[in-house]
Amino acid sequence: MKNFKNISILSIFLCTSLGNAQEILSVTKAIEIAVSNNYDLRISKNNVERALIETELLNTGYLPRITASGGINYSNENQSTTFSSGETTTLDGAETESYNASLIAEYTIFDGLERKFINLKNEETLLLRELQDRQQIENTIITIYETYYNVAFQQQVVNNLQINIENSEDRLVRAQKKLTYGQGTKLDALNAEVDLNTDRINLASTKSELASLKRTLNLVLGRDIQTAFEIDTTVIFTEDYQVASILEKASKNNIQHILARQNILLSELDIRINKASFLPKITGSGSYNWNQSQNPATSFALDNEASGVSLGLNMSWNIFDGGRSKTLVKTAKIDKKNREIELYQAQEQLKTDIYNAFENYTNQQYTRIAEEKNVDTNLLNFNRTKQQYSLGQITTVEYRQAQINLLNAQNNYTRATYDLKIAEINLQQLAGNLID
């Protein structure tokens, strides 16, 4: 087992050296890049910024509304006017000009507390968007881990295949030497050549898949998909987890659980906002107006100008609006009940997910230990088989089978290692500790 690990480390070092000092991308660095560049996270951050704008003073409804208006009117008419004395005046082309300007300010003094609850809802919606942003970050981190370790696994498979090809090349050389000295058969040499070609084809296919996975990881990171990098295949495990501890942390920190509680709070505010329509609304207003007109000779006043301030206080009470407000309150209460049911469902789903994830984690621990033993056993078996093959004590078929068994055991152990790490990460997410 130690030999296998040393060989893998050496292979990684050689691949890195030949890669012209490409970037060594750790999973921590990958997460840092994604937090800044990932497309879904950028959209999520914009949603948080939008919710923040909606909580600003300009959107509270507590500021006055001020409007300015002005106008000019002109008319040219032929007029005929008869006065009470019986005198008649006729005027062609009578011109009338009028001008007006006003500045009006309105302020809602009381609106049934609707503004108060709308602003509270905007603040809680901001918190909701921040929680959703955290949820998106967690989901992105999970995706990064899964994609990253798929790349790491494929890189290890490439390394294992390269070692396997070296063994196949050694087998072919031995078979050709035996054939030369009359100790082997042409069939053994041909089989060795065919197996070597098969191994090379598998290596080429695996490298192609590795390149594809690297492009996928670059896409998740939100950078140029052709960015070259090497993977740090090191895996560090944390302490063992206990299901009771995970359940306790999840009840406080799990993002799905927190979001469900937040939705209940928003539903309560919707009820209060709709109830505000049952109360009266009081509005104050003030305006400054200016008017001037120039009239023709047929008018009583040739020139008229007026300006001044006017104040007003208005109250309106929606005594009955056809039942719309009452209906909105009833439906809002039903929405709250649904959110409460969803909270209970989220709690039960969380328990189910934790028990399932913990069982998977425990199983992956056992699998990794078993696969590690398999590597040790198959490595010992291959070394003995290789020695017996060199002495002509076994057939090429038996040698090939031992070679394949070792390759499969190495790949299975690598896969089990990364699967265990993913299982561990899933437990951290369920406990609400992933970002920490």
N, C-alpha and C positions, 0 to 999 in steps of 0.2 A: 504493500500500500504506500509506504514511504517512497519507494522508487517511482511509482506512478505519479505521485504528487510532485516529486522533484522534476520528473520529465515534463509534466504539464507546465510547471513554472518556467523551465528552460525554454519550452516552445513559445510561451507567451513573450518571453524576453527577446527571443530571436525574431518573432513576428513584429514586435514593436520596433526593434532596431532596423529592420528592413523597411519599415513604414515611413522612413525619412522623418523621424521624430514627430509623428502625428500627435494630435491632441489626445491625452489620456483622460477620458471622460468618466468621472466617478458618478455614482447615482445621486450623491448630494449636489454635485455641480450641475447635473442634468435638471434637478428640481429647481435650482436657482435660476437657470436659464429659462425654464418653462414659466416660472412665476412672472417673469418680465415679458416673455414673448408669446406664450401660448395663446392661440386665437380665441378659444372659449373663455379663458381667464380675462383677456382684454375686454371682451364683450361684457363679462360679469362686472368688471371694475367700472365700465361705463354706466351700467345699470345702478351701481352704488352712487356714482357721481350724480346721476339724474335724480335719484331719491333724495340726495343731500340738497340739491337745488330747490326741491319742493318743500324743504323745511325752512328755507330762508325767509327773512322778514317780508320780502316783496310778495310772498305767496301766502301770507298768514290771513289776509283779509282785514287786518287791524289798521291799515293805512287808509286815509281819505281818498275819495275819487274826485279829481279836479278836471274840469273840461272848460275849454275856451271856444267861443263861437263868434262869428261876425258875418255881416252881410251888407250888400248894397242892392238897391232896387231902383229902377228908372222906368218911367212910362211917358209916352207922348200921345196925347188924345185930343180929339175935338170935343169940346164941352159946351153945353147949353144949360144955363142955370136960371131958374125963376125964383125970385125972392118973395117973401111974404107980402111985400108992398106991391107986388104985381110987376115989378121991374124985371126985365129979362136981359141976361148977359150971355153973349155967345163968344167963345174963344177957341180959335183953331190953333193946334200945336201946343196945347197946354202940357207943360213939362212938370213931372213930379219926381223928386229924388229923395230917397230915404236911406239912412245908414244906421246900423245897429252893431253893438258889440256887448259881449257878456262873459263873465268869469264865474263859474259855478263850482262850488265845493259841496260834496255830500259825504256823510259819515254815518255808518251803521252803529248806533249806540248799543243796541241790544238785539240779538238775533236768535234768542232761545238757546244760547250756548252752542250753536252749531259750529261756529268758527273754532271754539275751544276744542271740541271733539275732533273736528277735521284736522286741526294742527297736531293733536295727540296721535291721530291715526297716521299722519305723515311722518311723525317721529318714529312710530313703531314700524312703519313700512320701511323706513331707512334701516332700522335694525334688522328687519326681515331680509332686505337686500344684502346686508353685510353677512348675515348667516348663510344666505344662498351663495354668496361669494366664497365663504369658507367651505361650503359643501362642494362647490366647483373645484376649489383648490384640492380638497381631499380626493375627489374623483380623478383629477388630473394626476395627482401623486400616485394613486393606485395604477393608473394607466402607464405612467412612466416606469414604475417598478416592474410591471408585467412585461412591457416592451423591452426594457433595459435587460432584464434577466433572460428574455428570449434571445436577445442578441448575444449575451454572455454565454448562454448554453450552446448556441450555434457556433460561437467561437471555440468553445471547448471541444465540440464535435469535430471541427476542422482540425484542431490540434491532435485529437485522438486518431483521426483518419490519416493524418500525416505520419504519425508513429506507426499506424497499421500498414501504411504503404512501405515504410522502411522494412518492416518484417516480411512483407510480400516480396519486396525486391531481394531481400536476403534469401528467401525461400527459392526464388527463381534462379539465383546464382548457384545455390547448392544443387538444385535439380539439373542445371546445365552441366555443372562439374561432374555430377554422378553419371550423366549421360555420356560425357566425354570419356570418362574412365571405365565405362561399361558397367557401372554399378546401379544405374537407374534406367528408366524407360522413357521413350519419346512422349508417351502419354502424360507422365508426371511433369515433364517440362512444359508441355502444352497447357496442362491444367494450371500450373503455376503462373504462366503468362496470362491466361484468361482471367484468373483471380486478381492479378495485379492490375489489369486493364479495368476490371470492375471496380476495384478500389479507387482508381484514378477518376473514373466517371462519377462515383459517389462523392469524391472530394470536390470535383468541379461543380456538381449540383448543390452541394452544401455551401460552397463559397457564394454561389449565386443567391441562395436563400439568405445567407448572411448579409449580403449587400442590400437585398430587398428590405430586410428587417432594420438595417441601419437607416435607410431612407425613411422608413415609417417612424423611427425614433426621432429623426430630425424634424419630421412633420409635427409630431407631438410637441417638440421643443419650440416650434414656431420659428425655425431658421431654415436656411437654404438646405434642401434635401440632399444636395451633393456634398455637404460639408464632411470632410474626412475626419475620422477619429478612431481611437482604439478603446476597448472596453476594459475597465478594471474588474476582473472576474472574482475578486476577493469578496467573501460573504462573511459578515459578522452577525452573530445571533445574540439577542438579548437574553435576559433571564427567563426561566420557565414561567408560564402564565397559569393562573388559577381561575377557574370559571366564576367562582364567587366574587373575586376581586374585579373581574371584567364586568360582571352584572352591576356591581355597585358603582363603578366609574361611569358605565354607560347610562345609568339612570339620570346622571347629572350632566354628562358631557357629550353624549351622542347627538350628532347634528340633526338626525331625523326626528329624534325625540324633542329637541329644542324647537325645531321648526313647527312641529305639531302644536306645542304649547303657544307659540307666537301667533299662529293662525287663530286660536281661540280668543286671544286678546284682541286681535283685529276685528273679529266678529262681534265682540262686546261693544267696541267703539262704533261699529256700523249701527247697532241697535240704538245707541245714544244719539248718533247723528240723525237718524230718522225720527226719533222722539222729539227732537228740537223743533220740528215743524208744528207741533201742537201749541207752542208758546208764541206770544205776540212778538212783533219786530218793531223796533223804534229807530227811525232814521232822522237825523238832523241835516239841514242844508242851509247854505248861505250863498248869495250871489251878488255880484255887482253888475248893473246893466247901464248901458248908454244908448240912447236913440236920438237921431236928428233927422228932420225931414224938411225939404224945401218944396212948397206947394205953389200952384198957379194962382192967378188973381181971382179965380172963382171960389177959392177956399176962404174960410173964415180967418185962418191963420196962415200968413205967408211963410213963416219959418217957425219951426218947433224943435226944441231940444230938451231932453230929459235924461237924468242920470241919478243913480242912487243904489243903496244897498237894501237887500231884502233877506229876511231870515225865515226859516220854517222848521217845524217839528211835526213829523208824521208818524203815526202808529198804524200798523196793519195786523190783523189777527185772522189767520186762516181758520175760521170756525168749522167749516166743512168743505173738503175738497173732493167730494165724491167717494171718499173711502181710500184714496190712493196712499196717504200717509200711514193709515192704519194697516193697510196691506203690506207696505214696505217693512213696518216694524215686525209683523208676524213672520214674513219670509226671512228677515234677518235673524230672528230667534231660531228658526228652523236651521238656518245655515250654521248657527253656533252649535246646535245639537249635533249636526253632522261633523263639525270640527272636533267635538268632544268624542264622538265615536271613532273618528280617525286617530285621535290621540291614544285611545285604548287599543285600537288595532296596531298602531305603531309600537306600543309597548309590548304587545304580544309577539309582533313580528320581530322586534329587537331580541327578545328572549330566544325565539326560534333560531334567528341568525347566529346568535352567540353560541348556543349549544351546538349547532351544526358546524360553525367555524372552529370551535374548540375541539370537536371530535375529529375534524379534518386535520387540525394542527397536531393532535396527538398521534393520529395515524401517520402523518408525514414524518414525525420524529422517529417512529418505529421503522418506517420504510427506509429512511436515510441510513439508519444504523445497519439494517439488513443489507442494503445495497453496498455499504462500505465493506461489510464482511464478504459479500459476493466478489468485490474487486480483489480483495486479498486472496480469496480462494482461486479465482480464475487466473490471477497473475502467477500464483504458485504453480497452478496446473499448466499454464502456457510455458513457463520456463522449463518445467520438466518435460513437457511434450516437445519443445524445441530441442532439448538435449537428446531425447530419444530419437527424434527425426534425423538429427545429424549422425546418429549411430545406425540408422537404418532399421530401427526396431518398430516403427509405426508407419502407417501409410500417409500419403499427402492429404487424404480426406480427413483423417484424424487431426493432422496438424492444422488444417484449415478450420476445422470446427472449433479447436481450442483458440485459434486466432479470433474468430468471430465472437466466441463467447466472451473473450476478454474485452473486445471493443464494445459489445453490448453492455457488459457490466460497468465499464467506465462511463458510458453515456447515461446509463440508468442512475448511477450514483450522482452524476452531475445534475441530471434532471431532478432527482429527489432533493438535492441540496437547494436548488433554486425554488422548487415547489414549497419546501418548508419555509423559506424566507417569505414567500408570497403569503402563505398561511399566517405567518406571524404578523405581517403588515395588515392583513385583513382584520385580525384581532385588535390591533392598535386602532384601526379606523372605527370599529364597532365600540370600543371603549372610549372613543373621543379623544385619543391621545396622539393621533397620527401627526398633526401639525407640530405638536410639541417635540 
